[in-house]
Amino acid sequence: MTENVLTFGRTTAAPREARQRVRAQIAARERVEDAILLVSELVTNAVKYGPEEGEIRLILGHDGDTMRVTVHDPGLGPLPEMRAEDDSEPGGHGLRLVDAVADRWGVERGSTRVWFELDS
């Protein structure tokens, strides 16, 4: 799998910067808008819920017809969880969006890594 690593500071500008840089990297691939939407959501989560220190790493990979994106922050807190559909609290429903759009996704233990895959 070919991979490209992008890094972002933990600022409120990180999601916008991530969208722009990912769009430039994958403009020729199918499902660009799906990837941009999910990248924006996961980078926003990393800024909002991750530790105050450390960079956010975004790893773009592709293998044939599959694109894999991993958003990694140095947080060691509890693993992100998908909220129930009937949870009326504002916010925190981003993983439901990832679940609905991505072909596959998951969370890796250790520092926080959330990944998704999109097939062409």
Backbone as JSON Lines, residues from 0, in Angstrom:
{"i":0,"aa":"M","n":[0.85,-1.17,0.0],"ca":[0.0,0.0,0.0],"c":[0.9,1.24,0.0]}
{"i":1,"aa":"T","n":[0.63,2.17,-0.9],"ca":[1.34,3.43,-0.96],"c":[0.73,4.38,0.06]}
{"i":2,"aa":"E","n":[1.59,5.05,0.88],"ca":[1.09,5.94,1.92],"c":[1.75,7.3,1.83]}
{"i":3,"aa":"N","n":[1.0,8.31,2.25],"ca":[1.49,9.67,2.35],"c":[1.04,10.21,3.71]}
{"i":4,"aa":"V","n":[1.95,10.79,4.48],"ca":[1.64,11.28,5.81],"c":[1.6,12.81,5.79]}
{"i":5,"aa":"L","n":[0.5,13.37,6.3],"ca":[0.35,14.81,6.45],"c":[0.25,15.12,7.93]}
{"i":6,"aa":"T","n":[0.83,16.23,8.38],"ca":[0.75,16.59,9.79],"c":[0.09,17.96,9.93]}
{"i":7,"aa":"F","n":[-0.59,18.13,11.05],"ca":[-1.33,19.35,11.33],"c":[-1.15,19.71,12.8]}
{"i":8,"aa":"G","n":[-1.08,21.02,13.06],"ca":[-1.09,21.49,14.44],"c":[-2.49,21.32,15.01]}
{"i":9,"aa":"R","n":[-2.57,21.3,16.31],"ca":[-3.87,21.14,16.98],"c":[-4.53,22.51,17.12]}
{"i":10,"aa":"T","n":[-5.05,23.01,16.01],"ca":[-5.72,24.31,16.01],"c":[-7.09,24.16,15.37]}
{"i":11,"aa":"T","n":[-7.91,25.17,15.53],"ca":[-9.23,25.12,14.9],"c":[-9.14,25.2,13.38]}
{"i":12,"aa":"A","n":[-7.99,25.6,12.85],"ca":[-7.8,25.64,11.4],"c":[-7.44,24.27,10.82]}
{"i":13,"aa":"A","n":[-7.11,23.3,11.65],"ca":[-6.66,21.99,11.18],"c":[-7.67,21.29,10.28]}
{"i":14,"aa":"P","n":[-8.97,21.26,10.61],"ca":[-9.91,20.58,9.71],"c":[-9.95,21.2,8.3]}
{"i":15,"aa":"R","n":[-9.93,22.52,8.23],"ca":[-9.95,23.2,6.92],"c":[-8.67,22.87,6.15]}
{"i":16,"aa":"E","n":[-7.54,22.97,6.83],"ca":[-6.26,22.66,6.19],"c":[-6.23,21.2,5.73]}
{"i":17,"aa":"A","n":[-6.75,20.3,6.55],"ca":[-6.79,18.88,6.18],"c":[-7.64,18.67,4.93]}
{"i":18,"aa":"R","n":[-8.8,19.3,4.87],"ca":[-9.66,19.17,3.68],"c":[-8.92,19.63,2.44]}
{"i":19,"aa":"Q","n":[-8.26,20.78,2.52],"ca":[-7.55,21.33,1.35],"c":[-6.41,20.43,0.92]}
{"i":20,"aa":"R","n":[-5.62,19.98,1.87],"ca":[-4.47,19.17,1.52],"c":[-4.86,17.79,1.02]}
{"i":21,"aa":"V","n":[-5.9,17.2,1.61],"ca":[-6.36,15.88,1.14],"c":[-6.95,16.02,-0.26]}
{"i":22,"aa":"R","n":[-7.74,17.05,-0.5],"ca":[-8.32,17.26,-1.83],"c":[-7.2,17.34,-2.88]}
{"i":23,"aa":"A","n":[-6.14,18.06,-2.57],"ca":[-5.02,18.18,-3.51],"c":[-4.34,16.83,-3.75]}
{"i":24,"aa":"Q","n":[-4.28,15.99,-2.72],"ca":[-3.61,14.7,-2.83],"c":[-4.43,13.66,-3.61]}
{"i":25,"aa":"I","n":[-5.77,13.71,-3.48],"ca":[-6.59,12.63,-4.04],"c":[-7.57,13.12,-5.1]}
{"i":26,"aa":"A","n":[-7.33,14.27,-5.66],"ca":[-8.28,14.88,-6.61],"c":[-8.68,13.94,-7.74]}
{"i":27,"aa":"A","n":[-7.79,13.07,-8.16],"ca":[-8.07,12.2,-9.3],"c":[-8.78,10.9,-8.91]}
{"i":28,"aa":"R","n":[-8.97,10.65,-7.64],"ca":[-9.6,9.41,-7.2],"c":[-11.1,9.56,-7.08]}
{"i":29,"aa":"E","n":[-11.79,8.43,-7.17],"ca":[-13.23,8.43,-6.95],"c":[-13.53,8.66,-5.47]}
{"i":30,"aa":"R","n":[-14.74,9.1,-5.18],"ca":[-15.24,9.29,-3.82],"c":[-14.46,10.35,-3.04]}
{"i":31,"aa":"V","n":[-13.95,11.34,-3.76],"ca":[-13.2,12.43,-3.12],"c":[-14.06,13.12,-2.07]}
{"i":32,"aa":"E","n":[-15.3,13.43,-2.41],"ca":[-16.15,14.17,-1.47],"c":[-16.45,13.36,-0.21]}
{"i":33,"aa":"D","n":[-16.62,12.05,-0.35],"ca":[-16.8,11.2,0.83],"c":[-15.57,11.26,1.72]}
{"i":34,"aa":"A","n":[-14.39,11.16,1.1],"ca":[-13.14,11.2,1.86],"c":[-12.98,12.53,2.57]}
{"i":35,"aa":"I","n":[-13.26,13.63,1.89],"ca":[-13.13,14.96,2.47],"c":[-14.07,15.12,3.67]}
{"i":36,"aa":"L","n":[-15.3,14.66,3.53],"ca":[-16.28,14.74,4.63],"c":[-15.78,13.99,5.86]}
{"i":37,"aa":"L","n":[-15.3,12.78,5.67],"ca":[-14.86,11.96,6.8],"c":[-13.57,12.48,7.41]}
{"i":38,"aa":"V","n":[-12.65,12.95,6.57],"ca":[-11.42,13.56,7.08],"c":[-11.76,14.76,7.95]}
{"i":39,"aa":"S","n":[-12.65,15.6,7.48],"ca":[-13.05,16.79,8.23],"c":[-13.61,16.4,9.59]}
{"i":40,"aa":"E","n":[-14.46,15.4,9.62],"ca":[-15.06,14.95,10.87],"c":[-14.01,14.4,11.83]}
{"i":41,"aa":"L","n":[-13.12,13.54,11.34],"ca":[-12.14,12.91,12.23],"c":[-11.06,13.87,12.7]}
{"i":42,"aa":"V","n":[-10.64,14.8,11.85],"ca":[-9.66,15.8,12.29],"c":[-10.31,16.74,13.3]}
{"i":43,"aa":"T","n":[-11.56,17.11,13.07],"ca":[-12.27,17.92,14.06],"c":[-12.32,17.22,15.4]}
{"i":44,"aa":"N","n":[-12.62,15.92,15.4],"ca":[-12.65,15.15,16.65],"c":[-11.28,15.13,17.32]}
{"i":45,"aa":"A","n":[-10.21,14.99,16.52],"ca":[-8.86,14.97,17.09],"c":[-8.53,16.3,17.74]}
{"i":46,"aa":"V","n":[-8.95,17.4,17.13],"ca":[-8.72,18.73,17.71],"c":[-9.54,18.88,18.98]}
{"i":47,"aa":"K","n":[-10.79,18.49,18.92],"ca":[-11.72,18.71,20.03],"c":[-11.46,17.8,21.23]}
{"i":48,"aa":"Y","n":[-11.17,16.53,20.98],"ca":[-11.08,15.55,22.07],"c":[-9.66,15.07,22.36]}
{"i":49,"aa":"G","n":[-8.71,15.37,21.49],"ca":[-7.34,14.9,21.7],"c":[-6.62,15.72,22.75]}
{"i":50,"aa":"P","n":[-5.39,15.33,23.05],"ca":[-4.61,16.06,24.06],"c":[-4.23,17.45,23.54]}
{"i":51,"aa":"E","n":[-3.92,18.35,24.46],"ca":[-3.59,19.72,24.06],"c":[-2.25,19.81,23.35]}
{"i":52,"aa":"E","n":[-1.39,18.84,23.57],"ca":[-0.06,18.86,22.96],"c":[0.04,17.79,21.88]}
{"i":53,"aa":"G","n":[0.97,18.0,20.97],"ca":[1.22,17.0,19.94],"c":[0.49,17.31,18.65]}
{"i":54,"aa":"E","n":[1.0,16.74,17.58],"ca":[0.44,16.96,16.25],"c":[-0.61,15.91,15.91]}
{"i":55,"aa":"I","n":[-1.42,16.26,14.95],"ca":[-2.36,15.32,14.35],"c":[-1.7,14.82,13.08]}
{"i":56,"aa":"R","n":[-1.66,13.51,12.91],"ca":[-1.12,12.92,11.68],"c":[-2.27,12.32,10.89]}
{"i":57,"aa":"L","n":[-2.26,12.57,9.61],"ca":[-3.26,12.0,8.72],"c":[-2.49,11.16,7.7]}
{"i":58,"aa":"I","n":[-2.81,9.89,7.64],"ca":[-2.1,8.97,6.75],"c":[-3.05,8.57,5.63]}
{"i":59,"aa":"L","n":[-2.68,8.92,4.41],"ca":[-3.46,8.59,3.22],"c":[-2.79,7.41,2.54]}
{"i":60,"aa":"G","n":[-3.54,6.36,2.32],"ca":[-3.0,5.2,1.64],"c":[-3.94,4.71,0.56]}
{"i":61,"aa":"H","n":[-3.4,4.06,-0.44],"ca":[-4.26,3.43,-1.44],"c":[-3.6,2.18,-1.96]}
{"i":62,"aa":"D","n":[-4.45,1.22,-2.24],"ca":[-4.02,-0.07,-2.74],"c":[-5.04,-0.48,-3.79]}
{"i":63,"aa":"G","n":[-4.71,-0.27,-5.04],"ca":[-5.68,-0.58,-6.1],"c":[-6.89,0.31,-6.0]}
{"i":64,"aa":"D","n":[-8.04,-0.28,-5.79],"ca":[-9.3,0.45,-5.76],"c":[-9.72,0.88,-4.35]}
{"i":65,"aa":"T","n":[-8.88,0.66,-3.36],"ca":[-9.23,1.0,-1.98],"c":[-8.36,2.14,-1.47]}
{"i":66,"aa":"M","n":[-9.02,3.14,-0.9],"ca":[-8.34,4.25,-0.24],"c":[-8.51,4.06,1.27]}
{"i":67,"aa":"R","n":[-7.41,4.18,2.01],"ca":[-7.47,4.07,3.47],"c":[-6.92,5.36,4.06]}
{"i":68,"aa":"V","n":[-7.65,5.91,5.01],"ca":[-7.26,7.15,5.68],"c":[-7.24,6.88,7.18]}
{"i":69,"aa":"T","n":[-6.15,7.26,7.83],"ca":[-6.03,7.12,9.28],"c":[-5.76,8.5,9.87]}
{"i":70,"aa":"V","n":[-6.52,8.87,10.88],"ca":[-6.28,10.1,11.63],"c":[-5.75,9.68,12.99]}
{"i":71,"aa":"H","n":[-4.55,10.18,13.32],"ca":[-3.82,9.72,14.5],"c":[-3.46,10.93,15.36]}
{"i":72,"aa":"D","n":[-3.85,10.89,16.62],"ca":[-3.38,11.9,17.56],"c":[-2.76,11.18,18.75]}
{"i":73,"aa":"P","n":[-1.93,11.88,19.52],"ca":[-1.2,11.19,20.6],"c":[-2.02,10.92,21.86]}
{"i":74,"aa":"G","n":[-3.33,11.1,21.8],"ca":[-4.17,10.89,22.97],"c":[-4.15,9.45,23.45]}
{"i":75,"aa":"L","n":[-4.17,9.29,24.76],"ca":[-4.16,7.95,25.36],"c":[-5.44,7.69,26.14]}
{"i":76,"aa":"G","n":[-6.45,8.5,25.92],"ca":[-7.72,8.36,26.64],"c":[-8.51,7.17,26.14]}
{"i":77,"aa":"P","n":[-9.77,7.09,26.56],"ca":[-10.61,5.97,26.12],"c":[-10.81,6.0,24.61]}
{"i":78,"aa":"L","n":[-11.03,4.84,24.04],"ca":[-11.25,4.76,22.6],"c":[-12.56,5.46,22.24]}
{"i":79,"aa":"P","n":[-12.58,6.15,21.1],"ca":[-13.83,6.78,20.66],"c":[-14.9,5.72,20.45]}
{"i":80,"aa":"E","n":[-16.13,6.07,20.77],"ca":[-17.25,5.15,20.59],"c":[-18.35,5.83,19.8]}
{"i":81,"aa":"M","n":[-19.09,5.04,19.07],"ca":[-20.22,5.55,18.3],"c":[-21.4,5.73,19.25]}
{"i":82,"aa":"R","n":[-22.0,6.92,19.22],"ca":[-23.18,7.18,20.05],"c":[-24.4,6.48,19.47]}
{"i":83,"aa":"A","n":[-25.32,6.15,20.33],"ca":[-26.57,5.54,19.88],"c":[-27.37,6.55,19.06]}
{"i":84,"aa":"E","n":[-28.11,6.04,18.1],"ca":[-28.9,6.9,17.21],"c":[-29.9,7.75,17.98]}
{"i":85,"aa":"D","n":[-30.46,7.21,19.06],"ca":[-31.48,7.94,19.8],"c":[-30.9,8.84,20.9]}
{"i":86,"aa":"D","n":[-29.58,8.97,20.97],"ca":[-28.94,9.86,21.94],"c":[-29.22,11.31,21.52]}
{"i":87,"aa":"S","n":[-29.9,12.05,22.36],"ca":[-30.33,13.4,22.0],"c":[-29.31,14.47,22.35]}
{"i":88,"aa":"E","n":[-28.18,14.1,22.94],"ca":[-27.15,15.07,23.27],"c":[-26.56,15.66,21.99]}
{"i":89,"aa":"P","n":[-26.27,16.97,22.0],"ca":[-25.65,17.56,20.81],"c":[-24.22,17.07,20.64]}
{"i":90,"aa":"G","n":[-23.77,16.97,19.4],"ca":[-22.41,16.56,19.11],"c":[-22.17,15.09,19.39]}
{"i":91,"aa":"G","n":[-20.96,14.65,19.02],"ca":[-20.57,13.29,19.33],"c":[-21.15,12.21,18.42]}
{"i":92,"aa":"H","n":[-21.74,12.61,17.32],"ca":[-22.35,11.63,16.43],"c":[-21.52,11.39,15.16]}
{"i":93,"aa":"G","n":[-20.29,11.88,15.15],"ca":[-19.44,11.79,13.96],"c":[-19.13,10.37,13.53]}
{"i":94,"aa":"L","n":[-18.94,9.46,14.48],"ca":[-18.62,8.09,14.09],"c":[-19.81,7.41,13.42]}
{"i":95,"aa":"R","n":[-21.02,7.86,13.71],"ca":[-22.2,7.35,12.99],"c":[-22.1,7.76,11.53]}
{"i":96,"aa":"L","n":[-21.62,8.97,11.28],"ca":[-21.42,9.44,9.91],"c":[-20.35,8.59,9.22]}
{"i":97,"aa":"V","n":[-19.25,8.34,9.91],"ca":[-18.19,7.49,9.35],"c":[-18.75,6.11,9.04]}
{"i":98,"aa":"D","n":[-19.54,5.56,9.95],"ca":[-20.13,4.24,9.76],"c":[-21.06,4.2,8.54]}
{"i":99,"aa":"A","n":[-21.78,5.28,8.32],"ca":[-22.73,5.33,7.21],"c":[-22.05,5.5,5.85]}
{"i":100,"aa":"V","n":[-20.92,6.2,5.81],"ca":[-20.29,6.55,4.52],"c":[-19.16,5.59,4.14]}
{"i":101,"aa":"A","n":[-18.35,5.2,5.1],"ca":[-17.17,4.37,4.81],"c":[-17.58,2.93,4.51]}
{"i":102,"aa":"D","n":[-16.76,2.26,3.71],"ca":[-16.98,0.84,3.46],"c":[-16.53,0.0,4.66]}
{"i":103,"aa":"R","n":[-15.48,0.46,5.32],"ca":[-14.97,-0.18,6.54],"c":[-14.33,0.92,7.38]}
{"i":104,"aa":"W","n":[-14.33,0.72,8.69],"ca":[-13.66,1.67,9.57],"c":[-13.37,1.0,10.89]}
{"i":105,"aa":"G","n":[-12.51,1.62,11.68],"ca":[-12.2,1.07,12.98],"c":[-11.37,2.02,13.81]}
{"i":106,"aa":"V","n":[-11.09,1.59,15.02],"ca":[-10.29,2.36,15.97],"c":[-9.19,1.44,16.47]}
{"i":107,"aa":"E","n":[-7.96,1.94,16.52],"ca":[-6.83,1.15,16.99],"c":[-6.43,1.59,18.38]}
{"i":108,"aa":"R","n":[-6.02,0.64,19.18],"ca":[-5.58,0.9,20.56],"c":[-4.22,1.6,20.58]}
{"i":109,"aa":"G","n":[-3.87,2.08,21.74],"ca":[-2.64,2.85,21.91],"c":[-3.01,4.31,21.8]}
{"i":110,"aa":"S","n":[-2.17,5.12,21.17],"ca":[-2.59,6.49,20.92],"c":[-3.79,6.4,19.97]}
{"i":111,"aa":"T","n":[-4.59,7.43,19.92],"ca":[-5.86,7.35,19.21],"c":[-5.65,7.33,17.69]}
{"i":112,"aa":"R","n":[-6.1,6.27,17.07],"ca":[-6.06,6.13,15.61],"c":[-7.43,5.66,15.15]}
{"i":113,"aa":"V","n":[-8.07,6.51,14.34],"ca":[-9.34,6.14,13.74],"c":[-9.1,6.08,12.24]}
{"i":114,"aa":"W","n":[-9.53,4.99,11.61],"ca":[-9.28,4.81,10.18],"c":[-10.59,4.49,9.47]}
{"i":115,"aa":"F","n":[-10.57,4.76,8.17],"ca":[-11.69,4.33,7.33],"c":[-11.16,3.96,5.96]}
{"i":116,"aa":"E","n":[-11.93,3.14,5.26],"ca":[-11.6,2.74,3.9],"c":[-12.78,3.03,2.99]}
{"i":117,"aa":"L","n":[-12.45,3.49,1.79],"ca":[-13.45,3.73,0.74],"c":[-13.03,2.95,-0.5]}
{"i":118,"aa":"D","n":[-13.94,2.17,-1.04],"ca":[-13.7,1.45,-2.29],"c":[-14.18,2.29,-3.45]}
{"i":119,"aa":"S","n":[-13.48,2.17,-4.58],"ca":[-13.9,2.9,-5.78],"c":[-15.12,2.25,-6.4]}
